[in-house]
């Protein structure tokens, strides 16, 4: 159960990329960039939980239930790719990255949920 081979790493990397880029595009189209106050935090909490769970479940499915530090790392890298894709598609300069309250909330929660589910 705990032996993770090269095939598992390749499958989990492929599923991470296959999910991360479309989720980033969807995030750029649907979720606004910026603050939005308390409502933005609520949207970020819900979206981050769903995104992290979806990514972790897909990795677990692709690797037949394998989990561990490397799978957790791949999930967190996937969350980073989601956020980077979302930010790049907005077309804003990197100097404005610190005001993206929704993005930071989504990223933090998605990484925590994915990490926990693959532990």
N, CA, C and O atoms as CSV, one atom per row, in Angstrom:
chain,resi,resn,atom,element,x,y,z
A,1,UNK,N,N,0.827,-1.202,0.000
A,1,UNK,CA,C,0.000,0.000,0.000
A,1,UNK,C,C,0.863,1.254,0.000
A,1,UNK,O,O,0.513,2.240,-0.649
A,2,UNK,N,N,1.984,1.234,0.717
A,2,UNK,CA,C,2.771,2.450,0.854
A,2,UNK,C,C,3.949,2.521,-0.105
A,2,UNK,O,O,4.726,3.474,-0.058
A,3,UNK,N,N,4.093,1.533,-0.970
A,3,UNK,CA,C,5.160,1.581,-1.953
A,3,UNK,C,C,4.689,2.414,-3.140
A,3,UNK,O,O,3.757,2.041,-3.852
A,4,UNK,N,N,5.343,3.529,-3.330
A,4,UNK,CA,C,4.979,4.436,-4.402
A,4,UNK,C,C,6.099,4.407,-5.432
A,4,UNK,O,O,7.239,4.769,-5.138
A,5,UNK,N,N,5.761,3.973,-6.644
A,5,UNK,CA,C,6.748,3.867,-7.696
A,5,UNK,C,C,6.686,5.035,-8.657
A,5,UNK,O,O,5.882,5.955,-8.511
A,6,UNK,N,N,7.566,4.965,-9.649
A,6,UNK,CA,C,7.642,6.010,-10.654
A,6,UNK,C,C,6.317,6.167,-11.400
A,6,UNK,O,O,5.918,7.283,-11.735
A,7,UNK,N,N,5.642,5.057,-11.657
A,7,UNK,CA,C,4.364,5.106,-12.361
A,7,UNK,C,C,3.331,5.936,-11.578
A,7,UNK,O,O,2.556,6.689,-12.168
A,8,UNK,N,N,3.332,5.792,-10.264
A,8,UNK,CA,C,2.404,6.559,-9.431
A,8,UNK,C,C,2.729,8.052,-9.475
A,8,UNK,O,O,1.829,8.891,-9.523
A,9,UNK,N,N,4.024,8.373,-9.460
A,9,UNK,CA,C,4.428,9.777,-9.527
A,9,UNK,C,C,4.021,10.397,-10.858
A,9,UNK,O,O,3.551,11.533,-10.906
A,10,UNK,N,N,4.207,9.642,-11.934
A,10,UNK,CA,C,3.840,10.157,-13.252
A,10,UNK,C,C,2.333,10.353,-13.378
A,10,UNK,O,O,1.870,11.357,-13.919
A,11,UNK,N,N,1.577,9.385,-12.876
A,11,UNK,CA,C,0.111,9.516,-12.941
A,11,UNK,C,C,-0.383,10.682,-12.090
A,11,UNK,O,O,-1.256,11.437,-12.518
A,12,UNK,N,N,0.168,10.829,-10.896
A,12,UNK,CA,C,-0.276,11.929,-10.035
A,12,UNK,C,C,0.148,13.280,-10.605
A,12,UNK,O,O,-0.588,14.257,-10.473
A,13,UNK,N,N,1.316,13.353,-11.234
A,13,UNK,CA,C,1.736,14.605,-11.871
A,13,UNK,C,C,0.826,14.941,-13.043
A,13,UNK,O,O,0.446,16.097,-13.230
A,14,UNK,N,N,0.480,13.935,-13.828
A,14,UNK,CA,C,-0.390,14.170,-14.984
A,14,UNK,C,C,-1.771,14.639,-14.552
A,14,UNK,O,O,-2.319,15.570,-15.142
A,15,UNK,N,N,-2.338,14.011,-13.539
A,15,UNK,CA,C,-3.679,14.407,-13.095
A,15,UNK,C,C,-3.647,15.784,-12.426
A,15,UNK,O,O,-4.612,16.542,-12.515
A,16,UNK,N,N,-2.545,16.102,-11.762
A,16,UNK,CA,C,-2.408,17.425,-11.157
A,16,UNK,C,C,-2.410,18.505,-12.230
A,16,UNK,O,O,-3.120,19.503,-12.106
A,17,UNK,N,N,-1.624,18.311,-13.277
A,17,UNK,CA,C,-1.584,19.302,-14.362
A,17,UNK,C,C,-2.911,19.354,-15.109
A,17,UNK,O,O,-3.369,20.428,-15.500
A,18,UNK,N,N,-3.531,18.181,-15.307
A,18,UNK,CA,C,-4.799,18.137,-16.035
A,18,UNK,C,C,-5.915,18.860,-15.283
A,18,UNK,O,O,-6.847,19.372,-15.904
A,19,UNK,N,N,-5.832,18.907,-13.979
A,19,UNK,CA,C,-6.842,19.616,-13.186
A,19,UNK,C,C,-6.457,21.052,-12.873
A,19,UNK,O,O,-7.316,21.932,-12.851
A,20,UNK,N,N,-5.184,21.297,-12.632
A,20,UNK,CA,C,-4.759,22.611,-12.150
A,20,UNK,C,C,-4.988,23.718,-13.167
A,20,UNK,O,O,-5.489,24.785,-12.815
A,21,UNK,N,N,-4.633,23.482,-14.405
A,21,UNK,CA,C,-4.762,24.543,-15.402
A,21,UNK,C,C,-6.235,24.882,-15.678
A,21,UNK,O,O,-6.581,26.063,-15.678
A,22,UNK,N,N,-7.116,23.897,-15.915
A,22,UNK,CA,C,-8.532,24.266,-16.099
A,22,UNK,C,C,-9.161,24.919,-14.862
A,22,UNK,O,O,-9.980,25.828,-14.995
A,23,UNK,N,N,-8.793,24.471,-13.682
A,23,UNK,CA,C,-9.330,25.104,-12.477
A,23,UNK,C,C,-8.849,26.544,-12.354
A,23,UNK,O,O,-9.595,27.412,-11.901
A,24,UNK,N,N,-7.614,26.801,-12.751
A,24,UNK,CA,C,-7.107,28.171,-12.756
A,24,UNK,C,C,-7.851,29.052,-13.740
A,24,UNK,O,O,-8.149,30.209,-13.446
A,25,UNK,N,N,-8.150,28.506,-14.910
A,25,UNK,CA,C,-8.907,29.261,-15.921
A,25,UNK,C,C,-10.320,29.547,-15.410
A,25,UNK,O,O,-10.815,30.667,-15.541
A,26,UNK,N,N,-10.958,28.549,-14.837
A,26,UNK,CA,C,-12.304,28.746,-14.277
A,26,UNK,C,C,-12.269,29.780,-13.159
A,26,UNK,O,O,-13.151,30.633,-13.059
A,27,UNK,N,N,-11.243,29.695,-12.322
A,27,UNK,CA,C,-11.110,30.668,-11.245
A,27,UNK,C,C,-10.928,32.085,-11.758
A,27,UNK,O,O,-11.459,33.032,-11.177
A,28,UNK,N,N,-10.181,32.234,-12.841
A,28,UNK,CA,C,-9.969,33.568,-13.414
A,28,UNK,C,C,-11.261,34.117,-14.015
A,28,UNK,O,O,-11.511,35.321,-13.966
A,29,UNK,N,N,-12.074,33.238,-14.576
A,29,UNK,CA,C,-13.311,33.695,-15.204
A,29,UNK,C,C,-14.419,33.983,-14.196
A,29,UNK,O,O,-15.191,34.925,-14.378
A,30,UNK,N,N,-14.504,33.193,-13.151
A,30,UNK,CA,C,-15.629,33.294,-12.224
A,30,UNK,C,C,-15.319,34.162,-11.001
A,30,UNK,O,O,-16.126,35.006,-10.612
A,31,UNK,N,N,-14.148,33.951,-10.400
A,31,UNK,CA,C,-13.839,34.644,-9.149
A,31,UNK,C,C,-13.156,35.976,-9.432
A,31,UNK,O,O,-12.161,36.013,-10.156
A,32,UNK,N,N,-13.657,37.039,-8.891
A,32,UNK,CA,C,-13.062,38.352,-9.135
A,32,UNK,C,C,-11.726,38.499,-8.421
A,32,UNK,O,O,-11.463,37.851,-7.408
A,33,UNK,N,N,-10.907,39.354,-8.969
A,33,UNK,CA,C,-9.618,39.640,-8.357
A,33,UNK,C,C,-9.789,40.772,-7.355
A,33,UNK,O,O,-10.446,41.770,-7.651
A,34,UNK,N,N,-9.217,40.626,-6.197
A,34,UNK,CA,C,-9.275,41.706,-5.217
A,34,UNK,C,C,-9.877,41.267,-3.907
A,34,UNK,O,O,-9.861,40.085,-3.564
A,35,UNK,N,N,-10.402,42.218,-3.183
A,35,UNK,CA,C,-10.840,41.991,-1.826
A,35,UNK,C,C,-12.225,41.429,-1.667
A,35,UNK,O,O,-12.361,40.245,-1.357
A,36,UNK,N,N,-13.251,42.206,-1.860
A,36,UNK,CA,C,-14.650,41.858,-1.637
A,36,UNK,C,C,-14.985,41.675,-0.165
A,36,UNK,O,O,-16.087,41.228,0.153
A,37,UNK,N,N,-14.088,41.999,0.728
A,37,UNK,CA,C,-14.365,41.964,2.155
A,37,UNK,C,C,-14.714,40.597,2.704
A,37,UNK,O,O,-14.154,39.579,2.297
A,38,UNK,N,N,-15.651,40.596,3.636
A,38,UNK,CA,C,-16.034,39.362,4.326
A,38,UNK,C,C,-16.639,38.345,3.369
A,38,UNK,O,O,-16.390,37.148,3.505
A,39,UNK,N,N,-17.430,38.802,2.405
A,39,UNK,CA,C,-18.031,37.909,1.427
A,39,UNK,C,C,-16.952,37.215,0.596
A,39,UNK,O,O,-17.096,36.045,0.240
A,40,UNK,N,N,-15.889,37.923,0.292
A,40,UNK,CA,C,-14.765,37.330,-0.434
A,40,UNK,C,C,-14.079,36.231,0.358
A,40,UNK,O,O,-13.656,35.219,-0.201
A,41,UNK,N,N,-13.974,36.437,1.662
A,41,UNK,CA,C,-13.375,35.411,2.509
A,41,UNK,C,C,-14.255,34.161,2.530
A,41,UNK,O,O,-13.744,33.043,2.461
A,42,UNK,N,N,-15.566,34.342,2.625
A,42,UNK,CA,C,-16.480,33.192,2.602
A,42,UNK,C,C,-16.396,32.430,1.280
A,42,UNK,O,O,-16.368,31.200,1.268
A,43,UNK,N,N,-16.355,33.161,0.174
A,43,UNK,CA,C,-16.205,32.515,-1.130
A,43,UNK,C,C,-14.882,31.766,-1.191
A,43,UNK,O,O,-14.822,30.644,-1.695
A,44,UNK,N,N,-13.824,32.381,-0.680
A,44,UNK,CA,C,-12.513,31.745,-0.670
A,44,UNK,C,C,-12.474,30.482,0.176
A,44,UNK,O,O,-11.838,29.499,-0.205
A,45,UNK,N,N,-13.143,30.501,1.311
A,45,UNK,CA,C,-13.180,29.325,2.183
A,45,UNK,C,C,-13.895,28.173,1.492
A,45,UNK,O,O,-13.396,27.049,1.473
A,46,UNK,N,N,-15.058,28.451,0.928
A,46,UNK,CA,C,-15.809,27.389,0.251
A,46,UNK,C,C,-15.071,26.871,-0.980
A,46,UNK,O,O,-14.958,25.662,-1.182
A,47,UNK,N,N,-14.576,27.784,-1.792
A,47,UNK,CA,C,-13.885,27.386,-3.020
A,47,UNK,C,C,-12.589,26.645,-2.704
A,47,UNK,O,O,-12.281,25.642,-3.348
A,48,UNK,N,N,-11.840,27.115,-1.740
A,48,UNK,CA,C,-10.590,26.460,-1.372
A,48,UNK,C,C,-10.801,25.059,-0.841
A,48,UNK,O,O,-10.036,24.150,-1.162
A,49,UNK,N,N,-11.824,24.876,-0.038
A,49,UNK,CA,C,-12.117,23.540,0.490
A,49,UNK,C,C,-12.480,22.575,-0.629
A,49,UNK,O,O,-12.003,21.441,-0.667
A,50,UNK,N,N,-13.323,23.033,-1.532
A,50,UNK,CA,C,-13.736,22.178,-2.652
A,50,UNK,C,C,-12.555,21.882,-3.570
A,50,UNK,O,O,-12.368,20.740,-3.992
A,51,UNK,N,N,-11.761,22.898,-3.880
A,51,UNK,CA,C,-10.635,22.727,-4.788
A,51,UNK,C,C,-9.585,21.771,-4.217
A,51,UNK,O,O,-9.089,20.899,-4.931
A,52,UNK,N,N,-9.250,21.926,-2.957
A,52,UNK,CA,C,-8.272,21.040,-2.326
A,52,UNK,C,C,-8.766,19.613,-2.243
A,52,UNK,O,O,-8.006,18.673,-2.476
A,53,UNK,N,N,-10.026,19.449,-1.915
A,53,UNK,CA,C,-10.608,18.112,-1.837
A,53,UNK,C,C,-10.658,17.454,-3.209
A,53,UNK,O,O,-10.361,16.268,-3.346
A,54,UNK,N,N,-11.032,18.222,-4.217
A,54,UNK,CA,C,-11.084,17.703,-5.584
A,54,UNK,C,C,-9.706,17.268,-6.065
A,54,UNK,O,O,-9.562,16.192,-6.645
A,55,UNK,N,N,-8.713,18.081,-5.833
A,55,UNK,CA,C,-7.357,17.764,-6.261
A,55,UNK,C,C,-6.815,16.539,-5.529
A,55,UNK,O,O,-6.212,15.666,-6.153
A,56,UNK,N,N,-7.020,16.465,-4.225
A,56,UNK,CA,C,-6.539,15.323,-3.452
A,56,UNK,C,C,-7.268,14.039,-3.831
A,56,UNK,O,O,-6.650,12.978,-3.919
A,57,UNK,N,N,-8.561,14.128,-4.054
A,57,UNK,CA,C,-9.324,12.941,-4.452
A,57,UNK,C,C,-8.897,12.444,-5.827
A,57,UNK,O,O,-8.819,11.236,-6.054
A,58,UNK,N,N,-8.623,13.360,-6.739
A,58,UNK,CA,C,-8.182,12.963,-8.075
A,58,UNK,C,C,-6.812,12.301,-8.027
A,58,UNK,O,O,-6.576,11.311,-8.719
A,59,UNK,N,N,-5.911,12.839,-7.219
A,59,UNK,CA,C,-4.581,12.228,-7.080
A,59,UNK,C,C,-4.703,10.856,-6.447
A,59,UNK,O,O,-4.056,9.907,-6.888
A,60,UNK,N,N,-5.523,10.744,-5.421
A,60,UNK,CA,C,-5.729,9.457,-4.760
A,60,UNK,C,C,-6.335,8.438,-5.718
A,60,UNK,O,O,-5.937,7.273,-5.723
A,61,UNK,N,N,-7.290,8.872,-6.523
A,61,UNK,CA,C,-7.911,7.984,-7.507
A,61,UNK,C,C,-6.901,7.534,-8.557
A,61,UNK,O,O,-6.866,6.357,-8.918
A,62,UNK,N,N,-6.084,8.455,-9.049
A,62,UNK,CA,C,-5.122,8.145,-10.108
A,62,UNK,C,C,-4.018,7.208,-9.629
A,62,UNK,O,O,-3.436,6.475,-10.429
A,63,UNK,N,N,-3.732,7.229,-8.346
A,63,UNK,CA,C,-2.646,6.398,-7.811
A,63,UNK,C,C,-3.164,5.218,-6.990
A,63,UNK,O,O,-2.404,4.605,-6.241
A,64,UNK,N,N,-4.435,4.901,-7.122
A,64,UNK,CA,C,-5.047,3.783,-6.390
A,64,UNK,C,C,-4.905,3.924,-4.883
A,64,UNK,O,O,-4.594,2.955,-4.190
A,65,UNK,N,N,-5.130,5.112,-4.382
A,65,UNK,CA,C,-5.137,5.342,-2.941
A,65,UNK,C,C,-3.784,5.587,-2.313
A,65,UNK,O,O,-3.673,5.603,-1.087
A,66,UNK,N,N,-2.759,5.776,-3.112
A,66,UNK,CA,C,-1.436,6.057,-2.541
A,66,UNK,C,C,-1.433,7.455,-1.948
A,66,UNK,O,O,-2.075,8.370,-2.464
A,67,UNK,N,N,-0.709,7.600,-0.869
A,67,UNK,CA,C,-0.593,8.903,-0.239
A,67,UNK,C,C,0.766,8.989,0.433
A,67,UNK,O,O,1.500,8.003,0.495
A,68,UNK,N,N,1.090,10.143,0.924
A,68,UNK,CA,C,2.385,10.340,1.562
A,68,UNK,C,C,2.946,11.708,1.214
A,68,UNK,O,O,2.284,12.516,0.563
A,69,UNK,N,N,4.170,11.962,1.653
A,69,UNK,CA,C,4.763,13.294,1.486
A,69,UNK,C,C,4.877,13.748,0.030
A,69,UNK,O,O,4.647,14.920,-0.268
A,70,UNK,N,N,5.225,12.844,-0.872
A,70,UNK,CA,C,5.373,13.255,-2.262
A,70,UNK,C,C,4.015,13.572,-2.898
A,70,UNK,O,O,3.910,14.507,-3.692
A,71,UNK,N,N,3.001,12.822,-2.563
A,71,UNK,CA,C,1.668,13.112,-3.087
A,71,UNK,C,C,1.145,14.433,-2.518
A,71,UNK,O,O,0.479,15.197,-3.217
A,72,UNK,N,N,1.447,14.694,-1.263
A,72,UNK,CA,C,1.064,15.960,-0.656
A,72,UNK,C,C,1.768,17.124,-1.345
A,72,UNK,O,O,1.164,18.165,-1.603
A,73,UNK,N,N,3.043,16.935,-1.637
A,73,UNK,CA,C,3.802,17.978,-2.320
A,73,UNK,C,C,3.234,18.253,-3.706
A,73,UNK,O,O,3.108,19.409,-4.110
A,74,UNK,N,N,2.891,17.198,-4.433
A,74,UNK,CA,C,2.312,17.386,-5.761
A,74,UNK,C,C,0.973,18.120,-5.686
A,74,UNK,O,O,0.672,18.948,-6.545
A,75,UNK,N,N,0.181,17.823,-4.679
A,75,UNK,CA,C,-1.101,18.517,-4.519
A,75,UNK,C,C,-0.886,19.998,-4.219
A,75,UNK,O,O,-1.602,20.847,-4.751
A,76,UNK,N,N,0.074,20.311,-3.387
A,76,UNK,CA,C,0.350,21.714,-3.051
A,76,UNK,C,C,0.916,22.452,-4.264
A,76,UNK,O,O,0.599,23.622,-4.483
A,77,UNK,N,N,1.750,21.775,-5.050
A,77,UNK,CA,C,2.243,22.378,-6.292
A,77,UNK,C,C,1.069,22.634,-7.243
A,77,UNK,O,O,1.030,23.657,-7.927
A,78,UNK,N,N,0.120,21.706,-7.282
A,78,UNK,CA,C,-1.079,21.896,-8.102
A,78,UNK,C,C,-1.877,23.111,-7.675
A,78,UNK,O,O,-2.379,23.853,-8.520
A,79,UNK,N,N,-1.999,23.323,-6.383
A,79,UNK,CA,C,-2.700,24.510,-5.886
A,79,UNK,C,C,-1.951,25.772,-6.315
A,79,UNK,O,O,-2.570,26.764,-6.702
A,80,UNK,N,N,-0.633,25.732,-6.248
A,80,UNK,CA,C,0.165,26.866,-6.716
A,80,UNK,C,C,-0.042,27.145,-8.194
A,80,UNK,O,O,-0.114,28.303,-8.605
A,81,UNK,N,N,-0.137,26.088,-8.995
A,81,UNK,CA,C,-0.373,26.256,-10.428
A,81,UNK,C,C,-1.764,26.844,-10.678
A,81,UNK,O,O,-1.939,27.680,-11.564
A,82,UNK,N,N,-2.739,26.407,-9.901
A,82,UNK,CA,C,-4.089,26.964,-10.018
A,82,UNK,C,C,-4.054,28.472,-9.765
A,82,UNK,O,O,-4.599,29.250,-10.547
A,83,UNK,N,N,-3.416,28.877,-8.678
A,83,UNK,CA,C,-3.377,30.294,-8.330
A,83,UNK,C,C,-2.568,31.108,-9.333
A,83,UNK,O,O,-2.949,32.226,-9.678
A,84,UNK,N,N,-1.457,30.553,-9.799
A,84,UNK,CA,C,-0.636,31.255,-10.778
A,84,UNK,C,C,-1.383,31.429,-12.098
A,84,UNK,O,O,-1.336,32.496,-12.710
A,85,UNK,N,N,-2.072,30.377,-12.530
A,85,UNK,CA,C,-2.866,30.467,-13.759
A,85,UNK,C,C,-3.958,31.517,-13.614
A,85,UNK,O,O,-4.179,32.323,-14.518
A,86,UNK,N,N,-4.630,31.501,-12.485
A,86,UNK,CA,C,-5.697,32.483,-12.238
A,86,UNK,C,C,-5.144,33.899,-12.270
A,86,UNK,O,O,-5.743,34.794,-12.866
A,87,UNK,N,N,-4.008,34.097,-11.632
A,87,UNK,CA,C,-3.443,35.446,-11.577
A,87,UNK,C,C,-2.936,35.900,-12.943
A,87,UNK,O,O,-3.149,37.049,-13.327
A,88,UNK,N,N,-2.269,35.013,-13.679
A,88,UNK,CA,C,-1.741,35.394,-14.985
A,88,UNK,C,C,-2.853,35.728,-15.980
A,88,UNK,O,O,-2.682,36.602,-16.831
A,89,UNK,N,N,-3.979,35.043,-15.877
A,89,UNK,CA,C,-5.081,35.308,-16.799
A,89,UNK,C,C,-5.821,36.610,-16.496
A,89,UNK,O,O,-6.547,37.120,-17.350
A,90,UNK,N,N,-5.647,37.143,-15.309
A,90,UNK,CA,C,-6.273,38.427,-15.008
A,90,UNK,C,C,-5.534,39.570,-15.672
A,90,UNK,O,O,-6.114,40.632,-15.898
A,91,UNK,N,N,-4.254,39.369,-15.992
A,91,UNK,CA,C,-3.474,40.390,-16.678
A,91,UNK,C,C,-3.003,41.532,-15.803
A,91,UNK,O,O,-2.583,42.567,-16.321
A,92,UNK,N,N,-3.060,41.376,-14.518
A,92,UNK,CA,C,-2.628,42.429,-13.603
A,92,UNK,C,C,-1.150,42.258,-13.259
A,92,UNK,O,O,-0.630,41.144,-13.321
A,93,UNK,N,N,-0.469,43.337,-12.899
A,93,UNK,CA,C,0.950,43.222,-12.534
A,93,UNK,C,C,1.126,42.514,-11.190
A,93,UNK,O,O,0.221,42.494,-10.356
A,94,UNK,N,N,2.309,41.937,-11.004
A,94,UNK,CA,C,2.587,41.191,-9.774
A,94,UNK,C,C,2.599,42.081,-8.530
A,94,UNK,O,O,2.508,41.576,-7.411
A,95,UNK,N,N,2.711,43.391,-8.711
A,95,UNK,CA,C,2.690,44.294,-7.555
A,95,UNK,C,C,1.331,44.282,-6.850
A,95,UNK,O,O,1.228,44.687,-5.692
A,96,UNK,N,N,0.289,43.818,-7.550
A,96,UNK,CA,C,-1.052,43.786,-6.964
A,96,UNK,C,C,-1.415,42.439,-6.354
A,96,UNK,O,O,-2.547,42.237,-5.915
A,97,UNK,N,N,-0.461,41.524,-6.325
A,97,UNK,CA,C,-0.736,40.181,-5.809
A,97,UNK,C,C,-1.139,40.204,-4.333
A,97,UNK,O,O,-1.940,39.374,-3.904
A,98,UNK,N,N,-0.609,41.118,-3.570
A,98,UNK,CA,C,-0.893,41.151,-2.136
A,98,UNK,C,C,-2.332,41.558,-1.803
A,98,UNK,O,O,-2.777,41.337,-0.677
A,99,UNK,N,N,-3.065,42.143,-2.748
A,99,UNK,CA,C,-4.442,42.550,-2.439
A,99,UNK,C,C,-5.481,41.505,-2.845
A,99,UNK,O,O,-6.681,41.730,-2.687
A,100,UNK,N,N,-5.032,40.380,-3.362
A,100,UNK,CA,C,-5.961,39.338,-3.809
A,100,UNK,C,C,-6.390,38.478,-2.621
A,100,UNK,O,O,-5.854,37.393,-2.396
A,101,UNK,N,N,-7.346,38.975,-1.881
A,101,UNK,CA,C,-7.812,38.298,-0.672
A,101,UNK,C,C,-8.434,36.935,-0.985
A,101,UNK,O,O,-8.201,35.965,-0.264
A,102,UNK,N,N,-9.215,36.863,-2.047
A,102,UNK,CA,C,-9.858,35.598,-2.406
A,102,UNK,C,C,-8.805,34.569,-2.798
A,102,UNK,O,O,-8.880,33.415,-2.375
A,103,UNK,N,N,-7.833,34.970,-3.593
A,103,UNK,CA,C,-6.792,34.049,-4.041
A,103,UNK,C,C,-5.978,33.470,-2.894
A,103,UNK,O,O,-5.717,32.268,-2.849
A,104,UNK,N,N,-5.581,34.331,-1.973
A,104,UNK,CA,C,-4.801,33.846,-0.827
A,104,UNK,C,C,-5.628,32.905,0.048
A,104,UNK,O,O,-5.112,31.902,0.541
A,105,UNK,N,N,-6.898,33.223,0.240
A,105,UNK,CA,C,-7.758,32.359,1.050
A,105,UNK,C,C,-7.957,31.015,0.372
A,105,UNK,O,O,-7.863,29.971,1.017
A,106,UNK,N,N,-8.232,31.035,-0.930
A,106,UNK,CA,C,-8.414,29.793,-1.679
A,106,UNK,C,C,-7.149,28.951,-1.612
A,106,UNK,O,O,-7.211,27.754,-1.331
A,107,UNK,N,N,-6.011,29.564,-1.865
A,107,UNK,CA,C,-4.753,28.822,-1.884
A,107,UNK,C,C,-4.405,28.198,-0.548
A,107,UNK,O,O,-3.987,27.042,-0.482
A,108,UNK,N,N,-4.578,28.959,0.505
A,108,UNK,CA,C,-4.249,28.443,1.836
A,108,UNK,C,C,-5.146,27.265,2.206
A,108,UNK,O,O,-4.663,26.224,2.651
A,109,UNK,N,N,-6.440,27.433,2.022
A,109,UNK,CA,C,-7.369,26.365,2.391
A,109,UNK,C,C,-7.235,25.151,1.483
A,109,UNK,O,O,-7.286,24.016,1.957
A,110,UNK,N,N,-7.065,25.376,0.187
A,110,UNK,CA,C,-6.923,24.248,-0.736
A,110,UNK,C,C,-5.672,23.444,-0.419
A,110,UNK,O,O,-5.706,22.213,-0.448
A,111,UNK,N,N,-4.577,24.117,-0.117
A,111,UNK,CA,C,-3.347,23.406,0.232
A,111,UNK,C,C,-3.517,22.628,1.537
A,111,UNK,O,O,-3.056,21.491,1.641
A,112,UNK,N,N,-4.167,23.223,2.522
A,112,UNK,CA,C,-4.371,22.534,3.801
A,112,UNK,C,C,-5.276,21.312,3.650
A,112,UNK,O,O,-4.994,20.256,4.216
A,113,UNK,N,N,-6.357,21.452,2.892
A,113,UNK,CA,C,-7.277,20.337,2.699
A,113,UNK,C,C,-6.622,19.220,1.914
A,113,UNK,O,O,-6.753,18.051,2.277
A,114,UNK,N,N,-5.914,19.562,0.836
A,114,UNK,CA,C,-5.242,18.554,0.030
A,114,UNK,C,C,-4.164,17.833,0.842
A,114,UNK,O,O,-4.025,16.613,0.758
A,115,UNK,N,N,-3.409,18.594,1.621
A,115,UNK,CA,C,-2.370,18.009,2.470
A,115,UNK,C,C,-2.973,17.016,3.460
A,115,UNK,O,O,-2.462,15.910,3.636
A,116,UNK,N,N,-4.052,17.421,4.093
A,116,UNK,CA,C,-4.685,16.572,5.106
A,116,UNK,C,C,-5.282,15.302,4.494
A,116,UNK,O,O,-5.166,14.221,5.071
A,117,UNK,N,N,-5.916,15.431,3.331
A,117,UNK,CA,C,-6.540,14.257,2.716
A,117,UNK,C,C,-5.516,13.250,2.202
A,117,UNK,O,O,-5.826,12.063,2.096
A,118,UNK,N,N,-4.313,13.694,1.885
A,118,UNK,CA,C,-3.274,12.798,1.379
A,118,UNK,C,C,-2.285,12.375,2.455
A,118,UNK,O,O,-1.223,11.838,2.141
A,119,UNK,N,N,-2.612,12.604,3.687
A,119,UNK,CA,C,-1.718,12.242,4.790
A,119,UNK,C,C,-1.837,10.780,5.120
A,119,UNK,O,O,-1.158,10.294,6.024
